[in-house]
Amino acid sequence: MVLPLAPTPEETTAFLQPRGEFRAAITATAARLEARQAERKATPQKVALKELPAANASRSWVRRVNSLSIRSK
């Protein structure tokens, strides 16, 4: 939409209203993004194997990985 050289108040309102709605949507999205980023920073980056639930008790793969890493040294 293009604004005429001498717009009426209605044309100005019609021209500016969608931009205001977009700006409000962008502001809301930015607020959600900041909240998610803060939540992500609060999450620990590494988890120790002993902190995993008991359902992952079969750790034969851990022994295999450890044996491989010992051999490569």
Secondary structure, 3 states (H helix, E strand, C coil): CCCCCCCCHHHHHHHHHHHHHHHHHHHHHHHHHHHHHHHHHHCCCCCCHHHCCHHHCCCHHHHHHHHHHHHCC
